[in-house]
Every structure is written in structure tokens, then in C-alpha cells.
Amino acid sequence: MASDAAVIIGAGFAGVSAAFAMREAGHAGPITIVGDEAHLPYERPPLSKGLLTGSHTGLMPIRKAADYAVAGIALTTGASATGIDRDRWRVELSTGHALAYDRLLLATGAAPRRLDLPGSDAVTIHTLRNAADLARLQPAFAGARRLAIVGGGLIGLELAAAARQRGLAVTVIEAGPRVLGRGVPEALASVLAETHRSNGVTILTGVAPASVSAAGVALSDGRLVEADTIIAAIGVTPRTALAEQAGLAVAGGIVTDNMLQVAEGIFAAGDCAISAHPLFDDAMVRLESWQSAGDYGVAAGRNMAGQGQPIGVVPWMWSDQYDLGLYTAGVPAAGATTVDRIEDGLVTQFQLDPSGRLVGAASLGSGTSASRGIKIASRLIAARAAPDPGHLADPSRPLKALLQ
Amino acid sequence: MAEWIRACGVDDIDTEDVVRFDHGGRTFAIYRSPDDKFYATDGHCTHEQAHLADGFVMDSIIECPKHNGRFDYRTGAAKGAPVCVNLATYPVRVDGDHVLIELTV
């Protein structure tokens, strides 16, 4: 066993955040990040937004190359981990090398679900998750006229907005009864859907794709959505194969305890990990947002450095579509009652559990205007507060007063 | 040449809050602290192009609306990931009901 060596598998936001947090928390031994992409670790959120519309150019690094050198963090890019030898405390790499570890973090992320339909072998069905996907999609976008997006979730709708800004004809095909059925209240989802329609997007709900061809996407009801470019945005699955091979617990993600530990010396964080959340009755929660990847990555890094702090951050995420910004905090609870707050240009919905505790909130407004209310909601959720519903609903009463 | 420019009225900002001020093609954020002093910084977060006037002020900290990066708005100091680059700050004075910031024009 090497002396106090840390290995982090995965160079996304969780892995990079963990590495720097571990160093900042006083870990003195070597830290190595292993990433299977060739790039300096980069931010994923712009992939489905500015990098597709052309308002951003070039990947945005999470940290400058020099920061890794200053912090003494080794970056092994273009290499994947092929196995974990838990008896010998070693990670085997695709390069044939092995890395010894005393602390190992699995930050392997998630992979987009593939659309497997009759005809899908014969045409290209794009997905968008990483820089390579973007590099394939960008030229397709440039030459495309008609785009079919399968999946009306956040990524599907962000892609739709980006494609409209590029002048493409866009159809979104959603099998569920409405778009954003997972995690976004109907009141806000309907405003977003209407915004997409007024920007020229065709949204089809309650209908599934049956097959694909060079003509486009044939639907289960017999209709054809004509398209020269098809994107599947139907969610992701956590990348857990490495953990499973190593005999670690996997159930909808790599199962961690409340310190993000999986087994002796092994931790997991980010999209690949599932953990009991203390703010939500210890429900097993796997989060897929940028903010959570960072928060959990930092927590894992600190705990790998020996700090032993249980997790408890409130989930938070945002999405940009056209000039609208959607922000959410918390976890929508079954059986929750909702309180709507309507103020100039801003729609906010709060979710209260049966005891009156605030457990979730979502807000939609122009630009970043919806952020502040959700930051306040996030603090109330963390404090297990049961705010007065009358106050929440009254736009003349500042939300910030609830924090006092 | 440095010049004092009116950014807003004293009553345009609540205590422990922030407003936006645009001038000469540039954009700024003007703050009023809990101890009733006024401060000014660049308007955009140094991490990405989010405007800090939609951020959240707690004590002497402004939190970016988008990625939750934090700065001390009195000094511009970045307070940790994901923000690493400090914010530029500008001298502020109050003249009667007016909040003025000093800009080089």
C-alpha cells in the first residue's frame, strides 16, 4: 500500500471538486484524477446551451491547468479505470498501468440512455452528454433543417431552445402526459411549454417513437415526424459497472452512507452515487445536477481527508431556455401541498409536506431573476422550516423576512 | 480621469440588498450593507456572465445567482470555488439622497 494516496475515478465536476477539497482539507499525500476524456476537465452545462447556439466557443475548463500543478493534483486524462482490486488496493487502468490507493473516489458520472428502436442501427441518433457528443452534434446542427428531439426533459428542452435560436424546425416527442414530468411543477412546466410553442417548437406529448429512418421518427400512433437530425434526450443511467465488478453495493446508483463512503477506503459522489438524504426522511436520492455534483464532490473530498462530516446539502439546479431561467431547490415530496407566488414576471411554487415543512421549490423568470427566491427557499429547507403559507403566497411580503 | 457618477438613490436599495447600475457600456452592482454602508463592484460574476444584482446578499457576502460563487462585496474577495478571481470594486460615497461611485472615464 502506498502512503496516503488518493485516486479519483472521473474528471467531471464531482471528481475535480473532490480533489481540490481534499487538498484544501489538508490531505498531504498524492492525489490522482483519472478521466477517460482527453480534455482538461470542463464544465458540462454550456454543452446544451451556449456551445450549441454559438454564444460560447470552446469548452470552459473547471479549473485552469496551472491550478492542478499548484495544488499537486495529477491529472491522467484519456485513460479509463478498468478494474478495482480491493484486496491489493489498486485501480487498473486502460493504459495497462495500475494506481495504488488508500482512498478511492468513484465519480464515474452517468451515461445517456440510448434509443433502441427498429431502424436505429441505420441512422445516427445523437445524444448529448460530453464534448465528443457535442463535436458530432455541432456539424449536424449546422447542416440540419428539421430536428426531432425524443424526450421532453430539461436537456431535450434546452436543446430545443438552442436549435430554434439556430433556425431549425424542431419537434419534441414526449411519451409522458407533459414535458418536464420529473421534478418540475406543472404550473411552471406549462409556462415553459408555451414559451417553446410561441418560439415555434412543436411539442407532442403522450406519444412514443416507434421506429426511425432517414425520413424521421415514426410515432406509435402512425404519424411521422419528418427530421434529418434526431436526438435522444431520454435521461441517463449511472455508470456503475466498475463498482459492480468490484462487488460494491449498487441499487439505482453506487450506494453510499451519509459520509459518502461505499466501503473501506472507497467513496462515491456525483451522478453515479445514491445516498440517504437526511433532510428528506433519509429517502435514497441520486442527484443529477451541476450544483449537487460540486457539493457532494466537496463533501466526499473533505471526508476522504478525514473530516467526517455527514452530507445534508439541499439539492439545487437551474436550466436556461430562451431568456427564461428555471431554478429549483429541494426534493418534491409525494402528497405535498403547493403554494403559488406570482409576482411581476416571476412564478414560484413552494411544496410543503403534510407537517407544513418546506421540502421543495421551483421558480421561473427572465434571466436569473428566479434565483434569489430559490436561494431563500433552499435555506428554509435546510433549516427544516415550516413557513407561513400566507406569507409565501403574498408577493408584497419579502421572502427574505422568513429567514429571520 | 476619475469622475463621481450617480448610481442610484439611497432609497433605491434595501438594507442588505443589491441593485444593478449600467453606465457607459459597463455594468455594476451597488450594495447596501446591514450596517447601512454602500459599496460597488463589477456587475458580472468573475466565473461566468451572471449578473450579481440577481444574487443574494447576506451580511457582507454576495452570492452569484447561477453558480453560487461568493464574494465579499466590500473588498471584492472571492470566497472559494467555483469563484477564484476577485471582483473589481469602486469607491462609493453618499451625497444627500444620492449614491455616487467613482469611475475612471
Interface residues (C-beta under 8 A of the other chain):
Chain A: S17 F20 A21 M60 I62 R63 D67 W290 Q291 G294 V298 W316 W318 G367 T368 S369 S371 R372 K375 I376 K400
Chain B: E16 E48 A50 H51 D54 G55 F56 E63 P65 K66 H67 N68 A81 P82 C84
